[in-house]
């Protein structure tokens, strides 16, 4: 079985290298760069893969689907630039697939970091399905895109995915405004 990492990004120069460094367990890395990117995201990604593509933004789901279209793996590992696939999760994933499975996807715990600190309390516990068989890896939606997979086809892996989504007050407010505009346009 072959693994393809799909990373869809825009202006992620400070974060992309950390994500890509931990995705080298995959057989290939496909980076889809939003063509509105103004920093060195694509240049940095090119150090890790020759599969870096600039595409017009049509929603976050569409960017990820473009990555799937260009990937060749049997399994897709979706990762955002502000996420880290821990070595434990990478090992667990490879072992689960090597044993053989009829599952279509795997869910994992997401550990959120807020201003650089791991969130341990307050109820901020998430799980996400971001490891999917290629033939079921289709996202819908523009903001907080979703995969549609029956719950009985989703397995569980204990390895963590770390998410550094709130790095500063300024970054958090900019993201909230950007996502709010996209969501409003979708609802309109």
N, C-alpha and C positions, 0 to 999 in steps of 0.2 A: 504494500500500500504506500502511496506517495502522498505527502503532505504539502499543501501550498498555503503560505501565509498571505492574506490579503489585507493591505493597509491603505485606507483612504484618508487623504490628508489635505490640509490647507494651512499654510503659514505655521508650520510646526518645527521650525529650525531648532528651538531649544529642547524639544522632546523626542524627535524622531530617532536619533541615534540610539538612545536607551532602549527604545522598543525594538528596533531592528537587531541590535546586538543579541537580544534574548530570543529572537526568532530563527537563529541559525540552525536550530534543530530540525527545521522544515527543509524539505527537498528543494523548494524554490520560494522566493519572496516576490510578490507582485505589489508594486506601490502605484496607486492611482492618485495623482496630484491634481487637485482642483486648479483649473487654468487661471484662476484669480490670485494664485499664490504670488507673493511679492518678495519672499525671502529665499534662502538657500536650501529649502526643504528637498527639492529634487536633486540638487547636487550632492547633498549628504546621503540621500537614499541610493544614489548611483555607486557609492562606495560598497554597498552591500548586495546589490543586484543590478543586472542589466535590464530588468523588466520594470522600468519606471515610465509611466505614461501620463501625459497631461491631457485632461479631458474637461469639457465644459460642464459646469455645475448644473445639475437638474434635480438635486436633492441628495441627501446622504445615502438613501437606499440605492439610488441609481449609480452613485460612485462605487459602492461595494459590489453591486451586480456587474459593473464593468470589470472590476478586478476578477470576479469569478469567471467571466467570459474569457479573460486572458490567461487564467491559471490552467494548469494541466493536472493537478493533483486529484486523487480520489477523495481526499478530505480537505476541507477549507478551514483554516484557523484565522478567524477575523480578529484583528487587533487594531485599536486606535493608537495614535502616536503617544497619547497620555496614559496608555496601559502598558503593563509589563506581564508577560507570561513567565511565571516563576519556573525555575528548573524542575521543581517537584511536579508541577502541572505538566510540563513537557514530557517528563519521564512517564508519568501516569497515563497520559494520552497514548504515547507510543505503545506501551504495554497493553492497554485495553484494546487497541486496534489489532495488535499482533495476535492476541488470543482469538480474534474473530468475534464479530458482533453483528446482530441484525438491527441494531439501533441506527437511527438516522442522525443523531446529534448527541452532544454532551453539554450538560449544564455544569457550571463551576461557581464557587463562591467568589464574590468580588469584594476585595478589601479597599475601601476608599481612604484616600489621604487628603486631609484638609490643611492647607497652608504648610505642607510638608510633614504633617504629623498623622500617624495612623489613627483612624477613628476606631475606638474600642467600645464605646458606649453610646447611648442616645438612640438606639434603634435603627441606625443606618446600616442595615444588612441587606445585601442584594445578591441575587444569583442571576447569571446571564447565560443564554445559549449562544455561543459564538464559535463552536466547533461543530461543523456540519458536513455530512456527506455531500459531495459536489452536486449530485443530482437533486438535492433538496435545499440547496443554498440560494434561495431567492428572497430578497428583501422587498418589502412594500413600505411606503411612507417616506416622507421627506425629512422629518425631524423625529428623532427617537424611533427610527425605522424598526420594523419587526420581521421576524421569520415566522412562518406558519407551519408548525410541526406538531402532530398529535402528541400529547403528553406521554402516552405509552411507548413512544419511539425515542424518548430522550433519556439518556443515562446520566449518571452523576459521577463526577470526579472531585476528589477532595482537594487537589492542588489549587492554590489561589491564583487569581488574576488581580494584580494591583492596579488601582485606578487613581491617577493624580489629576483629577478634574478641577480642583479648586486650589490653584497655586498662589493666588493673591486676590485681594479685594478687587483691584482693577480688572484682572483677567476674568474673574467671576461675573462682574457686572457687564463686561463686553460680551461674554458668552450668552448671558441672559437676554441682552438686547438683540443679539444676532438670532438666537433661537426663537425669540418672541416674534420677530419680524417674519421669519420663515413660517412659523405656525400660523400667524395671522394671514399670510398670503395663501396658505393651504386651505384655511377655513373660508376665506373669501371666495 
